[in-house]
């Protein structure tokens, strides 16, 4: 089956770090435009970061300088390194493959909670 599975979420104190991972099954992450999104309770889903097929990256303004999106082709993942986390980063984080044969493909999400 073609699936995306996120992992790496959890509870962290402000200023801490987490690394999220989005693993592809039945797909090649390196050959697809990949994005990370997040959705906080009562809020709309936001685009956090993307990485193109050519490796170009960009980020929402609120996470610039703190988050890094990158591929690990040995593990067939797209990862999101999150540093200096803030309470405002608390959300469910989703991985997405854009424009696949069946349209956009979403993972199930992983919870990130930043709290002291």
N, C-alpha and C positions, 0 to 999 in steps of 0.2 A: 504494500500500500504506500501511497505517497503521503507523507506526514511531516509536519514540523513539530518538534517537542522542545519547549523551553525548560530550563532548569537554572538553579543558582540563586533564586530569590530567598528572602528570609528577613529576619529582624536585625537591624543594625542601628547603632547610636549615631547621632549627628556627627559628621566629620569622618565617619567610617567609609569603608569601601565594600563593594560587591562586584562579582563578575557574573553576568548572565550569559548563558549559552543557548543557542538555537540549533538543534541537530536535525539534519535532513535525512529522511528515509525514503529511498526510491527517487531521489532528486540529487542533483549536483549543485550545491550551494554556490560554487565558484562560477557557474554559468548563468546565474540569475541575479536580478536586482533585488536586494534584500533590505528590509526596513524593520526598525523597532518602533513600537508605539506604546503609549501608556494611557491608562484611564483611571482616574481617581473617583471615589464615590461621589455621585451627583454631578460629575463633570463629563464633558465630551472627550472622546478619544483623541489624543494628540500624537502627531508624528514627532518622534524623538530624534531619530537619526536614520540615515540611509547610506548604503554603499552600492555603487553601480557595478555593472559587470566589468568595467574597466578599473575599478578600485577607487573611484572618486567618492569622497565622503562629505557629509554635511550634517548639521545639528540644529535643533531648535535653540533659540537664543538663551533660554534659561539653563541649558546644560553645557554650553560652549566652555571649553577649558577644563571641564570636569569629567566628561564622558568621552569614550573612544570606541568606535565600532570597527571591527576587523574580522577577517576570515581566518580560520584555521583549517586549511584544506586537508591536512592529515586526518582530522577528525570529522570533516565535512560539517563544520559548524560556522555560524556567524555569531560572534560574541560581542557583548557590550560591557566594557570596563567602566565602572562607575566609582568615582573618587569624590571625596569631600561631600558626602551625601547630606542632604537637607531634609527636614520634615516635609517640605513641599514636593519632594520626589516620591513620596508614598503613593503607590498606585499598583495596579496590575499591569505588568509589562508583557506585551505580545510581540511575537515575531511574525513577519509576513513575507511571502514570496509574491512579487508583483508580476501579473500577466502570464501566468502559467497556462497550460492547455485547458484547464477547467476554470480559468479565471484566477483571481487572487486566492492564495492559500494561506490560512492563518493557523498559528499554533494555539494551544489551549490557554496560554497565559501563565505567568508566575508572579506571585505576590512579593512586593518589596515594601517593607515597613521601616520607616526611619523615625525613631522615637527614643527619648531618654527615659 
